[in-house]
Amino acid sequence: MNISKKINHFHIHPILWAMIAIGIVTGSFLQLIAIFLIVLIHELGHYGMALYYRWRIRSVMLWPFGGVMETDEHHTRPLKEELAVSLAGPVQHLWLYGVIWMLGWMQWVSPSMVDLLFLYNTSILIFNLLPVWPLDGGHLLFLFLSHRFPFVKAQAYVIICSIVCIAFTVLISLLIFPFSLTIVLLACFLLWENRLEWKQRQYTFLRYLLKRHEDRNDSVHTLHAIHVPEDMPIHHIFHRFKRGTHHHIYVLFRNQSRKVIDEGECLYYYFTLKQSSASAKDVAEWSAM
């Protein structure tokens, strides 16, 4: 991948352009540049770690106090990789504290500017660690939940937690900083992102299943048995899948007998043979042939 393609991965969200325009009008352009640079360094941390693990990156969208990196790795990468990529952004703030202190110590910037940079760096770090999707904290929360609950439940739990956290944070922030346009814009943006994530959660889940079917390398650490009746639709079986777990499906027939099928057989039957309306019984009979 050449440099020009890497640069083309980065985009600026319209809200950030709007805030830059507001900064020019209000005379706070220098402060916005400082925020932009901190956000850019934060996202470069994610980007660099993703490149290190050879993730396929679609784009990096920069917006006030954070950004979103879209990839083609649909939640099937090993836990250590996803954890490293998620934490690579917040880690950048640690060495930035040292740089800011050095700038003040060498008197390259005024003491008031040093205090402001410390405030911006801390605010952006804390903001990104909130358990809100699609912030880093939201990704870390989803990573934790999706290894302990079925994928679809983890999706729902993260969105619910995000909305509650956004509402609580906005309430507290507005009590401290009344009539803050920035807080309102960020809250609207995050709520919109969660609304989109909720609407496309089934599509996200299907992409995850397809990726799991194609790669079959979901960093399996444990085996898990799923017991289902013979008439359960195959897509309902998938709703019980967890990450980091390989599943053996026990199909219980009406005559009290049972048949064990592997999750790979279910995924193959669903995606390759395109039997999306099949039942557990259909897969069990097919696998016995």
TORKOL-4160 file (C-alpha; in steps of 0.2 Angstrom, whole numbers, padded with zeros to 4 digits, m for minus):
289
<pt num="1" X="0000" Y="0000" Z="0000"/>
<pt num="2" X="0008" Y="0017" Z="m0005"/>
<pt num="3" X="0008" Y="0033" Z="0004"/>
<pt num="4" X="m0006" Y="0041" Z="m0006"/>
<pt num="5" X="m0018" Y="0027" Z="m0003"/>
<pt num="6" X="m0014" Y="0028" Z="0016"/>
<pt num="7" X="m0018" Y="0047" Z="0016"/>
<pt num="8" X="m0034" Y="0044" Z="0006"/>
<pt num="9" X="m0040" Y="0033" Z="0021"/>
<pt num="10" X="m0042" Y="0049" Z="0032"/>
<pt num="11" X="m0057" Y="0059" Z="0031"/>
<pt num="12" X="m0064" Y="0074" Z="0041"/>
<pt num="13" X="m0082" Y="0073" Z="0047"/>
<pt num="14" X="m0093" Y="0088" Z="0042"/>
<pt num="15" X="m0096" Y="0092" Z="0061"/>
<pt num="16" X="m0077" Y="0094" Z="0063"/>
<pt num="17" X="m0077" Y="0106" Z="0048"/>
<pt num="18" X="m0092" Y="0115" Z="0056"/>
<pt num="19" X="m0082" Y="0117" Z="0072"/>
<pt num="20" X="m0067" Y="0123" Z="0062"/>
<pt num="21" X="m0078" Y="0137" Z="0054"/>
<pt num="22" X="m0085" Y="0142" Z="0071"/>
<pt num="23" X="m0067" Y="0143" Z="0078"/>
<pt num="24" X="m0062" Y="0154" Z="0064"/>
<pt num="25" X="m0077" Y="0166" Z="0067"/>
<pt num="26" X="m0075" Y="0166" Z="0086"/>
<pt num="27" X="m0056" Y="0167" Z="0086"/>
<pt num="28" X="m0053" Y="0150" Z="0094"/>
<pt num="29" X="m0044" Y="0143" Z="0078"/>
<pt num="30" X="m0028" Y="0139" Z="0087"/>
<pt num="31" X="m0037" Y="0129" Z="0101"/>
<pt num="32" X="m0046" Y="0119" Z="0088"/>
<pt num="33" X="m0030" Y="0115" Z="0079"/>
<pt num="34" X="m0023" Y="0108" Z="0095"/>
<pt num="35" X="m0038" Y="0097" Z="0097"/>
<pt num="36" X="m0037" Y="0091" Z="0079"/>
<pt num="37" X="m0018" Y="0086" Z="0081"/>
<pt num="38" X="m0022" Y="0077" Z="0097"/>
<pt num="39" X="m0037" Y="0068" Z="0089"/>
<pt num="40" X="m0026" Y="0064" Z="0073"/>
<pt num="41" X="m0012" Y="0057" Z="0084"/>
<pt num="42" X="m0025" Y="0046" Z="0093"/>
<pt num="43" X="m0032" Y="0039" Z="0077"/>
<pt num="44" X="m0014" Y="0036" Z="0070"/>
<pt num="45" X="m0011" Y="0025" Z="0085"/>
<pt num="46" X="m0026" Y="0014" Z="0080"/>
<pt num="47" X="m0021" Y="0015" Z="0062"/>
<pt num="48" X="m0003" Y="0010" Z="0065"/>
<pt num="49" X="m0008" Y="m0005" Z="0075"/>
<pt num="50" X="m0020" Y="m0011" Z="0063"/>
<pt num="51" X="m0007" Y="m0010" Z="0049"/>
<pt num="52" X="0005" Y="m0019" Z="0060"/>
<pt num="53" X="m0008" Y="m0034" Z="0061"/>
<pt num="54" X="m0011" Y="m0032" Z="0042"/>
<pt num="55" X="m0030" Y="m0027" Z="0044"/>
<pt num="56" X="m0039" Y="m0022" Z="0029"/>
<pt num="57" X="m0043" Y="m0004" Z="0032"/>
<pt num="58" X="m0057" Y="0005" Z="0023"/>
<pt num="59" X="m0056" Y="0023" Z="0031"/>
<pt num="60" X="m0053" Y="0033" Z="0046"/>
<pt num="61" X="m0066" Y="0047" Z="0050"/>
<pt num="62" X="m0060" Y="0061" Z="0061"/>
<pt num="63" X="m0072" Y="0071" Z="0071"/>
<pt num="64" X="m0072" Y="0082" Z="0087"/>
<pt num="65" X="m0064" Y="0073" Z="0101"/>
<pt num="66" X="m0061" Y="0056" Z="0092"/>
<pt num="67" X="m0063" Y="0046" Z="0076"/>
<pt num="68" X="m0069" Y="0030" Z="0069"/>
<pt num="69" X="m0059" Y="0018" Z="0059"/>
<pt num="70" X="m0068" Y="0006" Z="0048"/>
<pt num="71" X="m0060" Y="m0011" Z="0043"/>
<pt num="72" X="m0065" Y="m0027" Z="0034"/>
<pt num="73" X="m0061" Y="m0037" Z="0049"/>
<pt num="74" X="m0078" Y="m0041" Z="0055"/>
<pt num="75" X="m0075" Y="m0046" Z="0074"/>
<pt num="76" X="m0066" Y="m0062" Z="0069"/>
<pt num="77" X="m0048" Y="m0056" Z="0073"/>
<pt num="78" X="m0040" Y="m0064" Z="0089"/>
<pt num="79" X="m0044" Y="m0055" Z="0106"/>
<pt num="80" X="m0026" Y="m0049" Z="0108"/>
<pt num="81" X="m0026" Y="m0040" Z="0091"/>
<pt num="82" X="m0043" Y="m0032" Z="0094"/>
<pt num="83" X="m0038" Y="m0027" Z="0111"/>
<pt num="84" X="m0021" Y="m0020" Z="0105"/>
<pt num="85" X="m0029" Y="m0010" Z="0091"/>
<pt num="86" X="m0043" Y="m0003" Z="0103"/>
<pt num="87" X="m0030" Y="0002" Z="0116"/>
<pt num="88" X="m0017" Y="0009" Z="0103"/>
<pt num="89" X="m0027" Y="0026" Z="0102"/>
<pt num="90" X="m0028" Y="0030" Z="0121"/>
<pt num="91" X="m0010" Y="0025" Z="0124"/>
<pt num="92" X="m0004" Y="0039" Z="0113"/>
<pt num="93" X="m0011" Y="0051" Z="0126"/>
<pt num="94" X="0002" Y="0045" Z="0138"/>
<pt num="95" X="0017" Y="0051" Z="0129"/>
<pt num="96" X="0008" Y="0067" Z="0123"/>
<pt num="97" X="0008" Y="0072" Z="0142"/>
<pt num="98" X="0027" Y="0071" Z="0141"/>
<pt num="99" X="0028" Y="0081" Z="0125"/>
<pt num="100" X="0016" Y="0094" Z="0132"/>
<pt num="101" X="0027" Y="0095" Z="0148"/>
<pt num="102" X="0043" Y="0097" Z="0138"/>
<pt num="103" X="0035" Y="0111" Z="0128"/>
<pt num="104" X="0031" Y="0120" Z="0144"/>
<pt num="105" X="0048" Y="0116" Z="0152"/>
<pt num="106" X="0057" Y="0123" Z="0136"/>
<pt num="107" X="0046" Y="0138" Z="0136"/>
<pt num="108" X="0041" Y="0135" Z="0118"/>
<pt num="109" X="0023" Y="0138" Z="0123"/>
<pt num="110" X="0015" Y="0149" Z="0137"/>
<pt num="111" X="0010" Y="0141" Z="0154"/>
<pt num="112" X="m0008" Y="0145" Z="0150"/>
<pt num="113" X="m0007" Y="0136" Z="0134"/>
<pt num="114" X="0002" Y="0121" Z="0143"/>
<pt num="115" X="m0013" Y="0120" Z="0155"/>
<pt num="116" X="m0025" Y="0121" Z="0140"/>
<pt num="117" X="m0016" Y="0107" Z="0131"/>
<pt num="118" X="m0016" Y="0096" Z="0147"/>
<pt num="119" X="m0035" Y="0099" Z="0148"/>
<pt num="120" X="m0038" Y="0094" Z="0130"/>
<pt num="121" X="m0027" Y="0079" Z="0131"/>
<pt num="122" X="m0036" Y="0073" Z="0146"/>
<pt num="123" X="m0053" Y="0077" Z="0140"/>
<pt num="124" X="m0051" Y="0068" Z="0124"/>
<pt num="125" X="m0043" Y="0053" Z="0133"/>
<pt num="126" X="m0058" Y="0052" Z="0145"/>
<pt num="127" X="m0071" Y="0055" Z="0132"/>
<pt num="128" X="m0064" Y="0041" Z="0121"/>
<pt num="129" X="m0064" Y="0028" Z="0135"/>
<pt num="130" X="m0083" Y="0031" Z="0139"/>
<pt num="131" X="m0093" Y="0015" Z="0136"/>
<pt num="132" X="m0101" Y="0022" Z="0121"/>
<pt num="133" X="m0102" Y="0015" Z="0104"/>
<pt num="134" X="m0092" Y="0019" Z="0092"/>
<pt num="135" X="m0079" Y="0026" Z="0105"/>
<pt num="136" X="m0064" Y="0016" Z="0111"/>
<pt num="137" X="m0073" Y="0012" Z="0127"/>
<pt num="138" X="m0088" Y="0005" Z="0117"/>
<pt num="139" X="m0077" Y="m0006" Z="0107"/>
<pt num="140" X="m0068" Y="m0012" Z="0123"/>
<pt num="141" X="m0085" Y="m0015" Z="0131"/>
<pt num="142" X="m0091" Y="m0025" Z="0115"/>
<pt num="143" X="m0075" Y="m0035" Z="0115"/>
<pt num="144" X="m0078" Y="m0040" Z="0133"/>
<pt num="145" X="m0097" Y="m0044" Z="0131"/>
<pt num="146" X="m0095" Y="m0053" Z="0115"/>
<pt num="147" X="m0084" Y="m0066" Z="0123"/>
<pt num="148" X="m0096" Y="m0069" Z="0137"/>
<pt num="149" X="m0113" Y="m0067" Z="0129"/>
<pt num="150" X="m0120" Y="m0072" Z="0112"/>
<pt num="151" X="m0115" Y="m0060" Z="0098"/>
<pt num="152" X="m0132" Y="m0053" Z="0095"/>
<pt num="153" X="m0135" Y="m0050" Z="0114"/>
<pt num="154" X="m0118" Y="m0041" Z="0115"/>
<pt num="155" X="m0123" Y="m0030" Z="0101"/>
<pt num="156" X="m0140" Y="m0025" Z="0110"/>
<pt num="157" X="m0131" Y="m0023" Z="0127"/>
<pt num="158" X="m0118" Y="m0011" Z="0120"/>
<pt num="159" X="m0131" Y="0000" Z="0111"/>
<pt num="160" X="m0142" Y="0001" Z="0127"/>
<pt num="161" X="m0127" Y="0005" Z="0138"/>
<pt num="162" X="m0121" Y="0018" Z="0125"/>
<pt num="163" X="m0138" Y="0027" Z="0125"/>
<pt num="164" X="m0139" Y="0027" Z="0144"/>
<pt num="165" X="m0121" Y="0033" Z="0146"/>
<pt num="166" X="m0124" Y="0047" Z="0133"/>
<pt num="167" X="m0139" Y="0053" Z="0142"/>
<pt num="168" X="m0131" Y="0053" Z="0159"/>
<pt num="169" X="m0115" Y="0062" Z="0152"/>
<pt num="170" X="m0125" Y="0075" Z="0143"/>
<pt num="171" X="m0135" Y="0079" Z="0158"/>
<pt num="172" X="m0119" Y="0081" Z="0169"/>
<pt num="173" X="m0110" Y="0091" Z="0156"/>
<pt num="174" X="m0124" Y="0103" Z="0154"/>
<pt num="175" X="m0125" Y="0106" Z="0172"/>
<pt num="176" X="m0107" Y="0110" Z="0172"/>
<pt num="177" X="m0106" Y="0119" Z="0155"/>
<pt num="178" X="m0124" Y="0126" Z="0151"/>
<pt num="179" X="m0129" Y="0129" Z="0133"/>
<pt num="180" X="m0113" Y="0121" Z="0126"/>
<pt num="181" X="m0115" Y="0119" Z="0107"/>
<pt num="182" X="m0101" Y="0107" Z="0107"/>
<pt num="183" X="m0109" Y="0095" Z="0119"/>
<pt num="184" X="m0125" Y="0095" Z="0110"/>
<pt num="185" X="m0117" Y="0092" Z="0093"/>
<pt num="186" X="m0107" Y="0077" Z="0100"/>
<pt num="187" X="m0122" Y="0070" Z="0109"/>
<pt num="188" X="m0132" Y="0071" Z="0093"/>
<pt num="189" X="m0118" Y="0063" Z="0083"/>
<pt num="190" X="m0116" Y="0048" Z="0095"/>
<pt num="191" X="m0135" Y="0045" Z="0096"/>
<pt num="192" X="m0135" Y="0045" Z="0077"/>
<pt num="193" X="m0121" Y="0033" Z="0076"/>
<pt num="194" X="m0130" Y="0021" Z="0089"/>
<pt num="195" X="m0146" Y="0023" Z="0079"/>
<pt num="196" X="m0137" Y="0017" Z="0063"/>
<pt num="197" X="m0128" Y="0003" Z="0072"/>
<pt num="198" X="m0145" Y="m0003" Z="0079"/>
<pt num="199" X="m0153" Y="m0002" Z="0062"/>
<pt num="200" X="m0139" Y="m0012" Z="0053"/>
<pt num="201" X="m0135" Y="m0024" Z="0068"/>
<pt num="202" X="m0142" Y="m0039" Z="0058"/>
<pt num="203" X="m0131" Y="m0034" Z="0043"/>
<pt num="204" X="m0116" Y="m0033" Z="0055"/>
<pt num="205" X="m0121" Y="m0050" Z="0062"/>
<pt num="206" X="m0122" Y="m0058" Z="0045"/>
<pt num="207" X="m0105" Y="m0051" Z="0040"/>
<pt num="208" X="m0098" Y="m0058" Z="0056"/>
<pt num="209" X="m0105" Y="m0075" Z="0052"/>
<pt num="210" X="m0099" Y="m0075" Z="0034"/>
<pt num="211" X="m0082" Y="m0070" Z="0040"/>
<pt num="212" X="m0082" Y="m0084" Z="0052"/>
<pt num="213" X="m0087" Y="m0096" Z="0039"/>
<pt num="214" X="m0074" Y="m0091" Z="0027"/>
<pt num="215" X="m0059" Y="m0089" Z="0039"/>
<pt num="216" X="m0064" Y="m0102" Z="0053"/>
<pt num="217" X="m0051" Y="m0094" Z="0064"/>
<pt num="218" X="m0061" Y="m0086" Z="0077"/>
<pt num="219" X="m0047" Y="m0088" Z="0090"/>
<pt num="220" X="m0056" Y="m0103" Z="0098"/>
<pt num="221" X="m0052" Y="m0105" Z="0116"/>
<pt num="222" X="m0066" Y="m0116" Z="0122"/>
<pt num="223" X="m0079" Y="m0128" Z="0116"/>
<pt num="224" X="m0097" Y="m0125" Z="0119"/>
<pt num="225" X="m0112" Y="m0136" Z="0117"/>
<pt num="226" X="m0129" Y="m0129" Z="0111"/>
<pt num="227" X="m0145" Y="m0140" Z="0113"/>
<pt num="228" X="m0159" Y="m0135" Z="0101"/>
<pt num="229" X="m0175" Y="m0144" Z="0095"/>
<pt num="230" X="m0176" Y="m0151" Z="0078"/>
<pt num="231" X="m0188" Y="m0137" Z="0072"/>
<pt num="232" X="m0177" Y="m0123" Z="0077"/>
<pt num="233" X="m0172" Y="m0112" Z="0061"/>
<pt num="234" X="m0154" Y="m0112" Z="0058"/>
<pt num="235" X="m0153" Y="m0093" Z="0059"/>
<pt num="236" X="m0159" Y="m0094" Z="0077"/>
<pt num="237" X="m0145" Y="m0106" Z="0081"/>
<pt num="238" X="m0133" Y="m0093" Z="0075"/>
<pt num="239" X="m0140" Y="m0081" Z="0088"/>
<pt num="240" X="m0132" Y="m0092" Z="0101"/>
<pt num="241" X="m0114" Y="m0091" Z="0094"/>
<pt num="242" X="m0101" Y="m0082" Z="0105"/>
<pt num="243" X="m0084" Y="m0076" Z="0100"/>
<pt num="244" X="m0069" Y="m0086" Z="0105"/>
<pt num="245" X="m0079" Y="m0102" Z="0106"/>
<pt num="246" X="m0082" Y="m0116" Z="0094"/>
<pt num="247" X="m0099" Y="m0124" Z="0095"/>
<pt num="248" X="m0106" Y="m0141" Z="0094"/>
<pt num="249" X="m0125" Y="m0141" Z="0091"/>
<pt num="250" X="m0135" Y="m0155" Z="0098"/>
<pt num="251" X="m0151" Y="m0157" Z="0089"/>
<pt num="252" X="m0165" Y="m0165" Z="0099"/>
<pt num="253" X="m0178" Y="m0175" Z="0089"/>
<pt num="254" X="m0195" Y="m0179" Z="0094"/>
<pt num="255" X="m0192" Y="m0197" Z="0097"/>
<pt num="256" X="m0179" Y="m0192" Z="0110"/>
<pt num="257" X="m0164" Y="m0196" Z="0099"/>
<pt num="258" X="m0151" Y="m0183" Z="0096"/>
<pt num="259" X="m0138" Y="m0179" Z="0083"/>
<pt num="260" X="m0122" Y="m0169" Z="0085"/>
<pt num="261" X="m0118" Y="m0157" Z="0071"/>
<pt num="262" X="m0103" Y="m0145" Z="0070"/>
<pt num="263" X="m0105" Y="m0126" Z="0068"/>
<pt num="264" X="m0095" Y="m0127" Z="0052"/>
<pt num="265" X="m0108" Y="m0138" Z="0044"/>
<pt num="266" X="m0122" Y="m0125" Z="0049"/>
<pt num="267" X="m0112" Y="m0111" Z="0042"/>
<pt num="268" X="m0109" Y="m0121" Z="0026"/>
<pt num="269" X="m0127" Y="m0126" Z="0024"/>
<pt num="270" X="m0132" Y="m0108" Z="0027"/>
<pt num="271" X="m0120" Y="m0098" Z="0016"/>
<pt num="272" X="m0113" Y="m0111" Z="0003"/>
<pt num="273" X="m0129" Y="m0121" Z="0000"/>
<pt num="274" X="m0139" Y="m0105" Z="0003"/>
<pt num="275" X="m0152" Y="m0114" Z="0013"/>
<pt num="276" X="m0157" Y="m0099" Z="0024"/>
<pt num="277" X="m0174" Y="m0106" Z="0029"/>
<pt num="278" X="m0168" Y="m0123" Z="0034"/>
<pt num="279" X="m0171" Y="m0130" Z="0052"/>
<pt num="280" X="m0159" Y="m0139" Z="0063"/>
<pt num="281" X="m0167" Y="m0156" Z="0057"/>
<pt num="282" X="m0162" Y="m0152" Z="0039"/>
<pt num="283" X="m0144" Y="m0149" Z="0043"/>
<pt num="284" X="m0143" Y="m0164" Z="0054"/>
<pt num="285" X="m0151" Y="m0175" Z="0040"/>
<pt num="286" X="m0139" Y="m0168" Z="0027"/>
<pt num="287" X="m0124" Y="m0170" Z="0038"/>
<pt num="288" X="m0128" Y="m0189" Z="0040"/>
<pt num="289" X="m0128" Y="m0192" Z="0022"/>
